[in-house]
Amino acid sequence: MRPGTIHTRSLRKSYQGMRAVCGISLNVEAGEMFGFLGPNGAGKSTTISMLCTLLRPSGGRALVAGIDVRDDPKEVRRRIGLVFQEPTVDTDLTVREYLAFHATLYGLGKHDARRRVAEAADLVGLTGLGDSLVRKLSDSMRRLLEIARGLLHEPGVLFLDEPTVGLNPQARAEIWEHLRELRHRRSITVFLTTHYLEEAESCDHIAMVDRGRVVADDSPAALKRLIGTDRIHLRTGDDQAAAATLSDYLGLASAWGPDGLYVEVTDAATAIPWVCTVLRVPVHSIEVRRPSLDEVFLRYTGRTLDGVARSEVSL
Ligand SMILES: Nc1ncnc2c1ncn2[C@@H]1O[C@H](COP(=O)(O)OP(=O)(O)OP(=O)(O)O)[C@@H](O)[C@H]1O
């Protein structure tokens, strides 16, 4: 078993008889950026809390870094870093004091603590801010500071429960830039929960969860391929002639109507140069529509991720 793997089998949790997680089975490989995606109340926080040993499962099994969360929760905690949904940073300390305090809690000696504090701050782009008061940091920097705290003891797995919730788009983008950089520099498994589709797109592997169950589990690209192909929408000087040319030269079937021509292709980025090369009529506009993760979720649950039922959305 490699150090950063996460495996669950039929993991379950009930709260006073109410089933919040209803038998989740997952395989996360070492070094993956894994996204656990689902709407509010789907069971994401409950699952991550069981994996981090903060909640005891009602049933099933979970191995984190090869250790069973029920058999040896202490050892699991030694091997993971965890950043909670709600900000926890103590605002009266400087960045260095805050990290040094947590390094002491992890039982690190003075020398090791100093080195790890500098390394963790550097990994999330906080180098040079050691003397800054935490309360003077921006929201995104505070969140990065919490991530640095989670890295101090060099865990094999970093759990992030909604790491960007409540942040503005620019702050969210900053967090993601640093998460990618972290992945680039450290071979660490990142398990994060999110209900943002664009964040899930940045993951190597995602599982979509709804009402306590996994409804889809694969790479974002593979999940979207299940939904269908790319669709190119063209407006040309003569759609009928264009459709005939695309069929004769490229073997592409298309449909046309009053608003233009629609062509289904496997990969629009590869097809468009060919389409433009063969067409002998003026092309006024080209638009590409790709299958989205929201459509994948809709396909499996009948609802979009923000909870809108199928009949209420037009895709
Ligand atoms: N301590 C608790 N006691 C009772 N029910 C709970 C408790 N914690 C969560 N729940 C319920 O369990 C279900 C799953 O909640 P959970 O917080 O795991 O979902 P989530 O996907 O993380 O949602 P969010 O994105 O809103 O955090 C919800 O119906 C929630 O109301």
The ligand as a Gaussian input file, in Angstrom:
#p B3LYP/6-31G(d) Opt

LIG

0 1
 N      -23.920000      16.494000      13.404000
 C      -24.963000      16.210000      12.639000
 N      -26.124000      15.789000      13.166000
 C      -27.185000      15.474000      12.385000
 N      -27.187000      15.565000      11.039000
 C      -26.070000      16.004000      10.449000
 C      -24.902000      16.349000      11.211000
 N      -23.929000      16.746000      10.349000
 C      -24.464000      16.650000       9.107000
 N      -25.727000      16.222000       9.167000
 C      -26.617000      15.948000       8.021000
 O      -25.988000      14.964000       7.214000
 C      -26.167000      15.255000       5.837000
 C      -24.815000      15.395000       5.162000
 O      -24.176000      16.546000       5.710000
 P      -22.700000      16.991000       5.297000
 O      -22.355000      18.189000       6.115000
 O      -21.799000      15.820000       5.368000
 O      -22.918000      17.398000       3.772000
 P      -21.982000      18.286000       2.827000
 O      -22.020000      17.648000       1.496000
 O      -20.644000      18.454000       3.468000
 O      -22.751000      19.664000       2.798000
 P      -22.130000      21.167000       2.804000
 O      -21.551000      21.384000       1.457000
 O      -23.354000      21.992000       3.059000
 O      -21.124000      21.214000       3.928000
 C      -27.002000      16.521000       5.770000
 O      -28.357000      16.130000       5.598000
 C      -26.792000      17.165000       7.120000
 O      -27.897000      17.942000       7.502000

